[in-house]
Amino acid sequence: MRTRSPFPGMDPWLERYWGEIHHRLITTFANQIQDQLPRGLYAAIEVTVYISNEEEEIGKAIPDVGVFQPGPAWAGEKSAAGSSNSAVATPFRIKLPAGPKEEGHVVIRSLDEHNKLVTVIEIFSPTNKINRRGRKEYIAKREKYYQARASLVEVDLLRRGAELVDVPFEEVPEGLITPYKTVVHCAHPRDNTESEYYAMPLREPLPQIAIPLRRQDADVILNFQEAIDDAYSRGRYGDRIDYRKPPSPALEPDDATWAAELVSMDPQ
């Protein structure tokens, strides 16, 4: 039984199970943070409700409202149930978007009477990166974090979907634009910078990242690789993933060759 991913960092095959992985990472991050917080602060898992379309999230381009085939009787046909010469109108069947979808994120709050928001950690999902409605809702939520003067950590471990981290990519060196990335937006800028960009290459272990709290507090540390390794082991993905099949989305040719060699060398 394979208890650890054969990859040194993020395992691209895990995107297929992202609903599960997202929950596991949120819980692990909250636990890691809770153990390091100073008095007066606490970490919690809070939920955002998104109106999403599951088919769109897995990469199928479909409209927000679809028109499908009409009912059993076409317009112009005589209804079997009536004797009128007038045809019974037949409606088109309309597929509505899926119901609300709940997704968690980690928040660090003050224990004062207002439970002031200090820091938020958002791990992106297909709802954020692919679904048009979910993307718009996330961006609006992000603006509210900024208005509340809270620090924000955006974690992107998905290769699928358009870029969503709030960073001017034209200012990021090309060599640092990697499949995975994290951006820390600090409410009290350090060294006169407001955003800290962390590149996360496919072929390297995931880093440990300093998470800002209040101005007077020392940072807490998130161990990304430990969280992914724990999720992989507890979810028994080593028994569930068939590495003989390509991941979705597919890897670049050079990365696909590297991944195939890595998997073939890893003991089962």
C-alpha positions in Angstrom: 0.0 0.0 0.0 1.4 3.4 -1.0 1.0 5.7 2.0 2.8 8.7 0.5 2.5 10.3 -2.9 5.4 9.5 -5.2 5.7 13.3 -5.9 8.1 15.5 -3.9 5.5 18.2 -3.7 1.9 18.6 -5.0 0.5 15.4 -6.6 -1.3 16.5 -9.8 -3.5 13.4 -9.7 -5.1 14.8 -6.5 -7.1 17.4 -8.5 -9.6 14.7 -9.3 -10.5 14.4 -5.6 -10.3 18.1 -4.8 -13.6 18.2 -3.0 -12.2 15.9 -0.4 -8.7 17.3 -0.4 -10.0 20.8 0.1 -11.8 19.8 3.3 -8.8 17.9 4.6 -6.4 20.8 4.0 -8.7 23.3 5.6 -8.9 21.2 8.8 -5.1 20.6 8.9 -4.3 24.2 8.4 -6.7 25.3 11.1 -5.1 22.7 13.5 -1.5 23.8 12.6 -2.4 27.4 13.2 -4.3 26.9 16.5 -1.2 25.2 18.1 0.9 28.4 17.4 -1.5 31.2 18.2 -0.8 33.7 21.0 -3.3 34.4 23.7 -6.2 36.4 22.5 -6.5 34.8 19.1 -8.2 31.7 17.8 -8.5 29.8 14.5 -11.8 28.6 13.1 -13.3 27.1 10.0 -16.0 29.2 8.5 -18.2 28.5 5.4 -19.0 30.4 2.3 -22.1 29.4 0.3 -21.6 29.5 -3.5 -24.3 29.0 -6.2 -22.4 26.8 -8.6 -22.8 24.5 -11.5 -21.0 21.2 -11.0 -20.7 20.4 -14.7 -19.0 23.7 -15.4 -16.6 23.1 -12.5 -15.2 20.0 -14.1 -14.4 21.9 -17.3 -17.6 21.5 -19.4 -18.6 24.7 -21.1 -22.3 25.0 -20.6 -24.6 28.1 -20.3 -26.0 29.3 -17.0 -29.4 28.3 -18.3 -29.8 25.5 -20.8 -32.7 24.8 -23.2 -33.4 21.1 -23.7 -35.9 19.0 -25.7 -39.6 19.7 -25.2 -42.0 17.4 -23.5 -43.7 14.3 -24.8 -46.0 16.3 -27.2 -44.6 18.8 -29.7 -46.4 22.1 -30.2 -49.0 21.7 -32.8 -50.0 18.2 -31.8 -53.4 17.4 -30.3 -53.4 16.6 -26.7 -54.4 13.0 -25.9 -56.1 14.2 -22.8 -58.4 16.8 -24.4 -60.8 17.1 -27.2 -60.2 20.7 -28.1 -59.0 21.6 -31.6 -56.4 23.8 -30.1 -53.0 22.3 -29.4 -51.8 22.3 -25.9 -48.7 24.4 -25.4 -45.6 22.4 -24.6 -42.9 24.1 -22.5 -39.2 23.8 -23.1 -37.4 22.1 -20.2 -34.8 24.4 -18.6 -31.9 23.2 -16.6 -31.2 25.5 -13.7 -27.8 25.9 -11.9 -27.0 23.5 -9.1 -28.0 24.4 -5.6 -25.8 26.2 -3.1 -22.4 24.7 -2.4 -20.6 25.2 0.9 -16.9 25.6 1.0 -14.8 26.2 4.1 -11.9 28.6 4.7 -9.7 29.3 7.8 -10.1 32.5 9.7 -8.1 33.8 12.6 -10.1 36.1 14.9 -9.5 38.1 18.1 -11.2 37.0 21.3 -12.3 40.5 22.0 -16.0 41.3 22.1 -16.2 42.0 18.4 -14.3 38.9 17.3 -12.3 41.0 14.9 -11.1 39.3 11.8 -7.3 39.2 11.7 -6.3 36.8 8.9 -8.1 34.6 6.4 -6.7 31.6 4.5 -8.5 30.7 1.3 -7.7 27.5 -0.6 -9.0 27.8 -4.2 -11.4 25.3 -5.6 -12.9 24.8 -9.0 -15.9 26.8 -7.8 -13.6 29.8 -7.5 -11.4 29.3 -10.6 -13.8 27.8 -13.2 -17.4 28.6 -12.3 -18.2 32.1 -13.5 -20.7 32.8 -10.7 -18.4 31.4 -8.0 -15.4 33.4 -9.4 -17.4 36.6 -9.2 -18.6 35.9 -5.7 -15.1 35.1 -4.5 -13.7 38.4 -5.9 -16.4 40.3 -4.1 -15.6 38.5 -0.9 -11.9 39.2 -1.3 -12.7 43.0 -1.5 -14.6 42.7 1.8 -11.5 41.2 3.4 -9.4 44.1 2.2 -12.0 46.6 3.5 -11.9 44.9 6.9 -8.1 45.4 6.9 -7.6 41.7 7.4 -4.5 39.8 6.1 -5.4 37.4 3.3 -3.6 34.2 2.2 -4.6 32.8 -1.2 -3.6 29.3 -1.9 -3.8 27.9 -5.4 -3.0 24.2 -5.7 -5.1 23.7 -8.9 -3.6 23.8 -12.4 -7.1 23.9 -13.9 -8.8 27.3 -14.4 -7.8 30.9 -14.9 -5.4 32.7 -12.6 -7.2 34.1 -9.6 -4.6 35.1 -7.0 -4.6 38.9 -6.6 -1.1 39.7 -8.0 0.1 41.7 -11.0 1.6 38.8 -13.0 3.3 41.3 -15.4 5.6 42.1 -12.5 6.4 38.5 -11.6 9.5 37.0 -13.4 8.5 34.4 -15.9 10.5 31.8 -14.1 8.4 32.3 -11.0 5.0 31.7 -12.6 4.5 28.1 -11.5 1.6 25.7 -11.7 1.0 26.2 -7.9 1.3 29.4 -6.0 0.4 31.2 -2.8 0.1 34.9 -2.2 0.1 36.6 1.2 -1.6 40.0 1.4 -0.4 41.5 4.7 -2.7 44.1 6.3 0.3 45.7 7.9 3.0 45.7 5.1 6.4 44.2 5.9 9.4 45.9 4.3 7.1 48.2 2.5 5.5 45.4 0.5 1.8 44.5 0.7 1.9 41.2 -1.2 4.3 38.3 -0.9 4.3 35.8 -3.8 5.4 32.2 -3.3 6.2 30.1 -6.4 5.5 26.4 -6.0 7.0 24.4 -8.8 5.6 21.0 -9.6 8.9 19.2 -9.1 9.8 20.7 -5.7 8.5 20.1 -2.2 5.8 22.5 -1.0 7.2 25.2 1.3 6.5 26.4 4.8 5.0 29.9 4.7 4.9 32.6 7.3 1.3 33.8 8.0 0.8 37.3 9.4 -1.3 38.0 12.5 -1.6 41.3 14.3 1.1 43.9 14.0 2.5 43.0 17.5 2.4 39.2 16.9 5.1 36.9 15.5 4.0 35.1 12.3 2.7 31.5 12.5 4.0 28.9 10.1 1.9 26.8 7.7 3.6 23.6 6.6 2.1 22.9 3.2 3.9 19.6 2.5 3.0 18.2 5.8 -0.7 19.0 5.1 -0.7 17.4 1.7 1.2 14.3 2.9 -1.3 13.9 5.8 -4.3 14.3 3.4 -2.8 11.7 1.0 -2.3 9.2 3.8 -5.6 9.6 5.6 -7.6 9.6 2.4 -5.8 6.4 1.2 -5.3 7.9 -2.2 -2.4 5.6 -2.8 -5.0 2.8 -3.1 -7.5 4.9 -5.1 -5.3 6.6 -7.7 -4.5 4.8 -10.9 -1.2 6.4 -12.0 -1.3 4.6 -15.3 -4.0 7.0 -16.4 -3.1 10.7 -17.1 -4.2 13.3 -14.6 -6.7 16.0 -15.5 -5.8 18.5 -16.8 -2.9 16.8 -18.6 0.7 17.7 -17.8 3.0 19.4 -20.2 5.0 16.9 -22.2 8.3 17.3 -20.3 6.4 17.1 -17.0 4.4 14.1 -18.1 7.6 12.2 -19.0 9.1 13.1 -15.6 6.0 12.1 -13.7 5.8 8.7 -15.5 9.4 8.0 -14.6 8.8 9.1 -11.0 5.7 6.8 -10.6 7.5 3.8 -12.2 10.4 4.1 -9.8 8.3 4.5 -6.7 7.7 1.2 -4.7 4.0 0.2 -4.3 
